[in-house]
């Protein structure tokens, strides 16, 4: 274990994700919950014999949609944080279950900036930092596309200058 690895501690990251991430999370959730809500409404309209029971499903789907389309993205924005230093990458994610992760620079294997269709539309990007950990990569979603590209380039430079084989 190197001196850098000994000094890296799990701590709250400093930076918030972009405010546009709220809309990104809302749109992602709306794609799924909107389809479920629409299906229950169509079933209610077309299946007269089952309307008393389907109305319960419609109400349940509407409440579920409200929670995951409105409440979840706002709460995620409050919780999600990230930070990169010369020693480590820090991330805190989640909305019901919170996950704090730290990856020492010496453990980083790859750094990618990923942009899905909704992220491209909103000018956002996800920074994926892959390590040798069995837990998998650290994904920091909701970053401005230029910030993600800059951080990816900076981390790539730092990891190239860090001794070790990232295992």
Helices and strands as residue ranges (DSSP letters): H 3-7, E 15-16, H 20-46, G 48-50, H 51-66, I 67-71, H 72-79, E 81-84, E 88-93, E 99-104, G 105-107, E 108-114, H 117-122, E 124-131, E 138-144, H 145-161
